[in-house]
Amino acid sequence: MVNAEAGLTKHQGDVRGGDYANDPFSHGDVYTGMETAAALLAALVQRERTGRGQFIDVSMAETLLYVNEHAHDQLWQGDVPSDWIRSFQPADYPVLTTRDGSVVVVSGHPASKTNFAWFCAAMGRDDLANDPRFLDVPARLAHLPEFHAILQAWAATVANAEEIERIFANHNLATGRLRSVAELADTDWARERGAITEVSDRAGGTVRIPQSPWKFSDADVRIRGVPKYRGEDNEFVLREILGLDAETIARLQHDGVTSSHGPTQQ
């Protein structure tokens, strides 16, 4: 709901020719939690310095505006020079399939002044600079599907993702291989970084989850402890930290204000 209200769903559909679909990721939930955590840390620092606490209000819709790196572009009401690619426009970045079927995304808009020359050099097609379809940014934008087709025809001759990455890297362009989360988890990179860890499911088995992304020089911040179910510690928090009595806690649960879940009893 918040994705739709905050403009994300429309923008995602606009760049796909009006094919609107609900995003599979809960950006509003995740990002708002992260921004709230940052706000709490800032408030704690201020409390340590001033002795004053405060109320914090963080909304999902404002968070999605804040983390939308294209919001300034969508709010812009002035003229735009015809030879500019505003706000990067990553939806136009090429998605290419190599000879062995590997798929890569190339980070760079192929119509921009600098990137166009890099793409042409990577393909060995400097002649395209004199093609009337690609003489300047407006022409390249007008014929972007045709340039993408040229890129794809060339990519199909490249052996695999590793080779196309090497070629583009030699011409100042970064690539990323199209992977599933499970595929990433099984890479040498994930193993060396410790990006995935296993935790108990509290039912005799384990589940794999992403490890904490932070790595400190003087602290161990890896995931540890027992995973809790949603609301499992409500009673402890409400009683021990907020000082609520058992009757009040039971009423909050009965009225649907709180909900508590625990491991399934076998």
C-alpha positions in Angstrom: 0.0 0.0 0.0 2.7 2.5 1.0 4.8 1.6 -2.1 1.8 2.6 -4.2 1.0 5.8 -2.3 4.7 6.9 -2.2 5.2 6.7 -6.0 7.5 3.7 -6.1 5.0 1.4 -7.8 4.0 3.9 -10.5 7.7 4.7 -11.3 8.6 1.0 -11.6 5.6 0.5 -13.9 6.3 3.7 -15.9 9.8 2.5 -16.9 8.2 -0.8 -18.1 5.7 0.8 -20.4 2.8 1.0 -17.9 3.1 -2.6 -16.7 2.2 -2.0 -13.1 2.7 -4.8 -10.5 3.1 -4.9 -6.7 6.7 -5.0 -5.7 7.7 -8.3 -4.0 9.8 -6.5 -1.4 8.4 -4.7 1.7 10.4 -1.5 1.3 8.2 0.5 3.6 8.6 -2.0 6.4 12.3 -2.6 6.1 13.5 0.9 5.3 11.3 2.5 8.0 12.7 0.1 10.6 16.3 1.0 9.6 15.6 4.7 9.6 13.8 4.4 13.0 16.9 2.6 14.3 19.1 5.4 13.1 16.8 8.0 14.7 16.9 6.1 18.0 20.7 6.0 18.0 20.8 9.8 17.3 18.3 10.4 20.1 20.4 8.3 22.5 23.5 10.3 21.7 21.6 13.5 22.3 20.3 12.2 25.6 23.8 11.3 26.7 24.9 14.9 25.9 21.9 16.8 27.1 20.1 14.5 29.5 16.9 15.0 27.6 14.8 12.3 25.9 12.3 12.8 23.2 9.5 11.3 21.2 10.3 10.0 17.7 7.9 10.0 14.8 9.0 8.1 11.6 6.4 7.5 8.8 6.6 4.9 6.1 5.6 7.3 3.3 8.2 9.9 4.3 10.8 7.2 4.5 10.1 6.0 1.0 10.4 9.6 -0.3 13.7 10.0 1.6 15.3 6.8 0.3 14.0 7.4 -3.3 17.2 8.6 -5.1 15.1 9.8 -8.0 12.6 11.9 -6.0 14.4 15.1 -6.8 14.1 14.3 -10.5 10.4 13.5 -10.3 9.8 16.8 -8.4 11.8 18.9 -10.8 9.8 21.5 -12.7 12.5 23.3 -14.6 13.8 22.8 -18.1 16.1 19.8 -18.8 19.0 20.2 -21.3 18.5 17.8 -24.2 22.0 16.3 -23.8 21.5 15.3 -20.1 20.6 11.9 -18.7 19.0 13.0 -15.5 19.3 10.9 -12.3 21.2 8.1 -14.0 17.9 6.2 -15.1 19.1 2.7 -14.2 16.0 1.2 -15.6 17.6 1.8 -19.0 20.9 -0.1 -18.1 21.5 -3.0 -20.5 20.6 -6.6 -19.5 22.6 -8.9 -21.7 22.7 -12.7 -22.2 26.1 -14.3 -23.1 26.7 -17.3 -25.3 26.4 -19.8 -22.4 23.1 -18.3 -21.2 24.5 -16.3 -18.3 22.7 -12.9 -17.8 24.5 -9.7 -16.7 23.4 -6.2 -16.0 25.8 -3.4 -17.0 25.9 -0.4 -14.7 25.8 2.6 -17.0 23.3 4.4 -19.3 24.4 3.7 -22.9 23.0 7.0 -24.2 25.1 9.3 -21.9 28.0 11.2 -23.4 30.8 9.2 -21.8 29.2 5.8 -21.4 28.2 5.5 -25.1 31.9 5.7 -26.2 32.8 3.1 -23.5 30.1 0.7 -24.7 31.2 1.1 -28.4 34.8 0.5 -27.5 34.0 -2.6 -25.5 32.2 -4.0 -28.6 34.9 -2.9 -30.9 32.3 -0.7 -32.7 33.8 2.8 -32.8 32.0 3.2 -36.1 28.7 3.6 -34.3 29.8 7.1 -33.3 29.1 8.2 -36.8 25.8 6.4 -37.1 23.0 9.1 -37.5 20.9 7.2 -34.9 23.5 7.7 -32.2 25.1 11.0 -33.0 24.0 12.7 -29.7 22.1 12.0 -26.5 18.6 12.9 -27.9 19.2 10.6 -30.9 20.5 7.8 -28.8 17.5 8.1 -26.5 15.2 8.0 -29.4 16.9 4.8 -30.8 17.8 3.2 -27.4 16.1 -0.1 -28.2 18.1 -0.4 -31.4 21.4 0.2 -29.5 20.3 -2.4 -26.9 19.7 -4.8 -29.8 23.2 -4.2 -31.1 24.6 -4.8 -27.6 22.7 -8.0 -27.2 23.8 -9.3 -30.6 27.4 -8.7 -29.6 26.9 -10.2 -26.0 25.7 -13.4 -27.6 29.1 -13.9 -29.1 30.9 -13.5 -25.7 31.6 -16.9 -24.0 30.2 -16.3 -20.5 29.6 -13.8 -17.6 33.2 -13.8 -16.5 34.5 -12.9 -20.0 32.0 -10.1 -20.5 32.8 -8.7 -17.1 36.5 -8.6 -18.0 35.7 -6.8 -21.3 33.5 -4.2 -19.7 35.9 -3.7 -16.8 38.6 -2.8 -19.3 36.3 -0.1 -20.6 35.3 1.5 -17.2 31.9 -0.3 -17.0 30.9 -2.5 -14.1 28.7 -5.6 -14.5 26.6 -7.7 -12.1 25.6 -11.3 -12.8 21.9 -12.1 -12.5 21.7 -14.5 -9.5 19.1 -15.8 -7.1 19.7 -15.3 -3.3 20.5 -19.0 -3.0 23.1 -18.7 -5.8 24.8 -15.8 -4.1 24.8 -17.6 -0.8 26.8 -20.4 -2.4 29.6 -18.2 -3.9 33.2 -18.0 -2.7 32.4 -14.3 -1.8 29.6 -15.3 0.5 31.7 -17.9 2.2 34.7 -15.7 2.6 32.6 -12.8 4.0 30.5 -15.1 6.2 27.4 -13.5 4.6 25.1 -16.4 5.5 24.7 -18.1 8.9 22.6 -20.9 10.2 20.3 -20.6 13.3 18.1 -23.0 15.2 14.4 -23.1 14.1 13.7 -24.2 17.7 12.0 -27.3 16.4 15.1 -29.5 15.9 16.4 -28.1 12.7 18.2 -25.0 11.3 17.4 -22.3 8.8 19.9 -20.2 6.8 19.6 -16.4 7.1 21.8 -13.4 6.1 24.5 -12.6 8.6 24.7 -9.1 10.1 26.4 -6.9 7.4 28.5 -4.9 9.9 32.1 -5.8 10.6 33.8 -3.9 13.3 37.5 -3.8 14.1 36.9 -4.1 17.8 33.6 -5.8 18.3 31.9 -9.1 17.4 28.5 -8.2 15.9 27.6 -11.5 14.3 24.2 -13.0 14.9 23.9 -15.0 18.1 21.4 -16.0 20.7 18.0 -17.6 20.3 15.7 -16.4 17.5 12.4 -15.2 18.8 8.9 -15.4 17.4 6.9 -12.2 16.8 5.7 -10.8 20.1 7.2 -13.7 22.1 8.8 -11.3 24.6 5.8 -8.9 24.9 5.0 -9.9 28.4 8.6 -9.5 29.6 9.0 -6.1 28.0 5.7 -4.7 29.1 6.1 -6.0 32.7 9.9 -5.6 33.3 10.6 -2.5 31.3 7.3 -0.6 31.2 6.0 -1.8 34.5 2.6 -2.8 33.4 0.6 -5.2 35.6 -0.6 -8.7 34.5 -4.2 -7.5 34.1 -3.2 -4.7 31.7 -1.0 -6.9 29.7 -3.8 -9.5 29.3 -6.2 -6.8 28.3 -3.9 -5.5 25.6 -3.6 -9.0 24.2 -7.3 -9.6 24.4 -8.1 -6.3 22.7 -5.7 -7.0 19.8 -3.3 -4.2 20.7 -0.5 -6.8 21.0 -0.1 -10.3 19.6 2.3 -13.0 20.8 3.5 -16.1 19.0 5.8 -18.9 20.2 7.3 -22.1 18.8 4.8 -24.8 17.8 4.5 -27.4 20.5 5.1 -30.9 19.1 
